[in-house]
Amino acid sequence: MKKGENLVIVGCGGVGAPAAMLSRKLMPGVNITLIRAEDRFIVR
């Protein structure tokens, strides 16, 4: 991926969170968004 592009990862329970962390290490110039389900909607 090129610098400035967006990567959206849906799900955090299985491999979503590790994939997001690894993606951030391998592609530091890419914007990463992690979407996960929560009981209460919290903006982080």
FIGU-383257 format. One record per residue (C-alpha): residue number from 1; residue in three letters; chain; x, y, z. Coordinates in steps of 0.05 Angstrom, whole numbers, plus 5000, padded with zeros to 4 digits. Last residue first. Layout:
<atoms>
+------+------+------+------+------+------+
| gunu | baro | dose |   xx |   yy |   zz |
+------+------+------+------+------+------+
|  NUM |  Ala |    A |    X |    Y |    Z |
...
+------+------+------+------+------+------+
</atoms>
This chain:
<atoms>
+------+------+------+------+------+------+
| gunu | baro | dose |   xx |   yy |   zz |
+------+------+------+------+------+------+
|   44 |  Arg |    A | 4771 | 5129 | 5421 |
|   43 |  Val |    A | 4697 | 5142 | 5412 |
|   42 |  Ile |    A | 4657 | 5097 | 5458 |
|   41 |  Phe |    A | 4592 | 5063 | 5437 |
|   40 |  Arg |    A | 4570 | 5018 | 5494 |
|   39 |  Asp |    A | 4565 | 4943 | 5487 |
|   38 |  Glu |    A | 4623 | 4943 | 5439 |
|   37 |  Ala |    A | 4634 | 4915 | 5369 |
|   36 |  Arg |    A | 4700 | 4929 | 5336 |
|   35 |  Ile |    A | 4724 | 4970 | 5277 |
|   34 |  Leu |    A | 4800 | 4981 | 5271 |
|   33 |  Thr |    A | 4821 | 5039 | 5226 |
|   32 |  Ile |    A | 4893 | 5041 | 5199 |
|   31 |  Asn |    A | 4921 | 5101 | 5162 |
|   30 |  Val |    A | 4982 | 5078 | 5122 |
|   29 |  Gly |    A | 5050 | 5112 | 5129 |
|   28 |  Pro |    A | 5075 | 5063 | 5183 |
|   27 |  Met |    A | 5065 | 5002 | 5138 |
|   26 |  Leu |    A | 5100 | 4941 | 5170 |
|   25 |  Lys |    A | 5093 | 4963 | 5242 |
|   24 |  Arg |    A | 5022 | 4990 | 5235 |
|   23 |  Ser |    A | 5002 | 4928 | 5196 |
|   22 |  Leu |    A | 5029 | 4884 | 5252 |
|   21 |  Met |    A | 4987 | 4921 | 5304 |
|   20 |  Ala |    A | 4924 | 4919 | 5261 |
|   19 |  Ala |    A | 4933 | 4845 | 5245 |
|   18 |  Pro |    A | 4943 | 4830 | 5319 |
|   17 |  Ala |    A | 4878 | 4866 | 5335 |
|   16 |  Gly |    A | 4837 | 4833 | 5279 |
|   15 |  Val |    A | 4863 | 4762 | 5289 |
|   14 |  Gly |    A | 4805 | 4735 | 5330 |
|   13 |  Gly |    A | 4765 | 4783 | 5373 |
|   12 |  Cys |    A | 4780 | 4850 | 5340 |
|   11 |  Gly |    A | 4734 | 4853 | 5280 |
|   10 |  Val |    A | 4734 | 4895 | 5217 |
|    9 |  Ile |    A | 4802 | 4921 | 5194 |
|    8 |  Val |    A | 4801 | 4984 | 5150 |
|    7 |  Leu |    A | 4865 | 5005 | 5114 |
|    6 |  Asn |    A | 4870 | 5076 | 5087 |
|    5 |  Glu |    A | 4922 | 5104 | 5039 |
|    4 |  Gly |    A | 4969 | 5161 | 5058 |
|    3 |  Lys |    A | 5033 | 5125 | 5039 |
|    2 |  Lys |    A | 5022 | 5071 | 4988 |
|    1 |  Met |    A | 5000 | 5000 | 5000 |
+------+------+------+------+------+------+
</atoms>
